[in-house]
Amino acid sequence: MPCLPMKLLFLIKILCACHFSGIAQPPLPDSGSDQQHNKNKKSLNGPWKSWYENGQVLDSGLLKKGIPDGKWMGWHRNGKPQFIRTYSADRWTRFQNEKTRYHPKRVSMPITKLYHDDKDRVVKYTTAINSFCAIKNCLVPGEELRQSIDNNSSQEHYHPVFENGLLHGVFVNYFPDGTLKDSGNYNSGLPDGLWIKWTANKEYYWKGYYHHGSKNNEWKLYSANDKLIRILFFKEGKNLWRKDIKEGVEIDE
């Protein structure tokens, strides 16, 4: 088994069908085919935790055969929270089953229907790296396990050790100083319910609702001191009208 770099210490609890279980340190191959690297990721099973070289916890979560399950959390190098994700491995399995046996009248999950209407959109939701950073700033899915962790330790963009997952529950991102960047909820893989999203300069924030992954009803833009700036009205993701309470504010919508 190759030695791990000092900044790369982590533990994974191996859960298997054999006659023992315990804490183990899995091999991280220095060379080999992409197929082998992907196999190593998919075989990760149990609690996961990794650290920065200064001893600060980097991330923590649970994997079931390479699929995240329950709360997955990350921290900035300074100890401030970076993100919270909530996943469901059971719903991921259900989604895979519904996908392959699709019948429009026998679907229990809206994401299954959306998959057959707009596959690219659903792939974006379920490909894990898209949940953490802009793809242009991250390596594409399929990167080596060691590469994923090294990148997490060396730059701001988090590279998950899992490639796919179904978000279900609380979803939060934080700025490096620990203040809220955005927050909301996922329901079986799609954004749902009330969301709050701050602009990058922290001068404004949006507050509105999603339904089955699409913006719905009123989305309101506020200043940092809670003054209403703008109202947008959506129906199933389509912007029907806009009302500016304060003129001259131009930000991305």
N, C-alpha and C positions, 0 to 999 in steps of 0.2 A: 504493500500500500504506500503510495507516494506521500511525502510529508506535506502538510498544509502550511502556507505562509502564515506568519504571525498575525497579520490583520484579518485572516480568513477563517478563524476558529469558528466552528459551528457543530451542533449536535443534531442528530436525527434519531428518533426512536423507531426502530424497525419492528413492524408488526407483520408477522407472517404465519403461514399455515403449518409451520413446523412445530417442534416440541419445546421451543423456548422463545422468550422475548426479552428485550433489554435495550440499553443505550448503546448505540454503535456509531462509528464514524465511517461513512460510506466512501468507497474509492472515488477519487476525482481524476480521471485519466488525463495525462498530459498529451496524448496523441490518440488517434483512432478515427474511425469514420463518423460522419454526422449521424448515421443511423445508431451507432453505439451511444453517442452523447444523448440523443433523444430518448433512447431506451433508459438511460440512467435517470433522466428527469422523470419519466413516466413511472419508474419503479419507486420513487420517493414516497414513503408511507409513514405517517405519524407526525408528532410535533416537530416543528422546524424553528430554529433560531440562529441568527448570525450577528456578528459584532463588527464595529469599526476597530481599527488598530488601537484607539485610545480606551477601549473597553466599553464604550457606549453601545447599547443594543441597537442594531440596525433594523431588524425585522423579526416578526414572530407570528406563527400561525400553525395551522394543521393541514396536512395533506392526506388524501385518501387515493392511493394509487396514482399519484401525480396530479390529482384534481384538488384545489383548495376547498376547505369546508369550514364553516363558521367564521369567526372574526380573524382578519389578517391585518396586522398593524405594523407601521413603520415609523422610524424616528430620524430626525436630522442629526448630523454629527454633534450639534450642540446640545442634544438631549431633548429638544422640543419635538412635539409630535409632527409627523409628516403626512400620514394618511391613516384612514380606517376603511377597510373594505369588509363586506360580509358576503360569504358565498354559501351555496348549498350543493354539495356533491350529489345528494339524492335527486334534487331537481335537475341537475346536469344529466344524470342517467335517464330520468324520465323524458327530458327533452330529446336525447339521442334516440330513444325508443319511438317517440311520437313522430320524429323526423322521418324515420325509415318506414313507418307504418301509417303514413299520413292519410287522413280522411277528414275533410273540412267539417263534418258533423260529429266527429269523435275526437276533438282536440280540447284538452283541458287548459293548455297554456297559450296565451296570446302570442308569445315569441315563436311558437311552432308555425302558426298561420303566417306571421310576418316573414319567417324564413322562406316560405314558398312564394311569397309576394315580392320580397326584396332580400335575397340571400346575402348580398354584399353588406347590407346594413346590419344584419344579424351577426355575420362573421366578425364585423368590427366590434360589436358588443361582447362577443364571447372570446375573442382573442385577447388574452390578458394584458399584453403590453399596451394596448390602446387605452386601457383604464388608468394608466399611470403617467404617461407622457406622450407628447407628439411623436409620431413615428419617425419624423425627420431627425429627431434628437436622440433616438434610441436605435439599438441594433434590431434587426428584424427577428421575429420568432424563429427559433431553431439554433440560436447561439448556444455555445457550450455552457455547461453548468458552472465551471470555474470562471468562465468569461462573465456570466451574469453577475456573480458575486463580486468579482473584481471591479466591474463597472459601478456597482452600487457603492463601493467604498471610495471611488475616485471622483465621482461627479454627482450632480444634483438629481439626475433622472434615475428613477428606480427601475431596475430590470428584474421582473419576477422570475423565480426559479421554475414556475409552472407556466405552461403555454396557453392553456384554456381554462375556463371556469364560468360558472353561472352566478352572477351577482344576485343576492337576495337578502335585503336588509339595509342597514345603515351604510351610507357612503359619505366620507368626509375627506377633504384635503385641507392642509394648513400651509400658511406662508412660513418661511424659515424662522420667523420670530415667534411662531406658535399661535398666531391669530388665525381666525377662520378664513379660508379661501372660498370654499363652497361646501354645501352639505345638502343631503336629500336622502331618498330611499329608492331601492330597486325592488321590484316585485317579479320574481321568476325571470330575471335577465333583462328587464326593461325598466327605465326610470319611471317612477310613479309617485303621485302625491306632491306635497309641497317641497320646493327647492329654493335655496338661497345661493346666489353666485356673485362674488365680489369681482370688480375689475382689477387688473394687475396693479394699478397705481393706488388701490384702496380708497379711491375718492367716491365710488358709486357701487351700488349693489342691486342686482335683480332679485325679485321675489315673485314666484309664480308656480304653476302646477303642470305636471306631466300626467298623461293618461296613456297607458300602454306604449310608452316610449316617445310620445309626441306631445309637444306643448299644447296646452288646452286652456281656454278661458283667458282671464287677464294675467298679463305679466307686467309688473310695475317696477320702474327704475327709481331708486332713491339715492340721495346724496348720503355721505357718511354721517351727517347729522340728522338723518331720517326725513329729509324734505322730499316730497314727491316730485319727480322730474318728468316722467313719461309713462304712458300706459299703452301697451300693445294688447290686442285681442286676437287669440288664436282659436282655430277650430281644427282639430285633428292635425296639428302641425302647420296649418296654413295661416299666415298673418292676414286678418281681414281688415283691421283698421288700426290707426295710431293716433294718439292724442298727446301733444307736447304741453305739459304744464309750465315748463320753463324752456324758453327758446335758446338756441345756440349751443346746446350740449351735444357733442358728436362723439359717440363711442360705438364699438362693435355691438351688434344685436344678435 
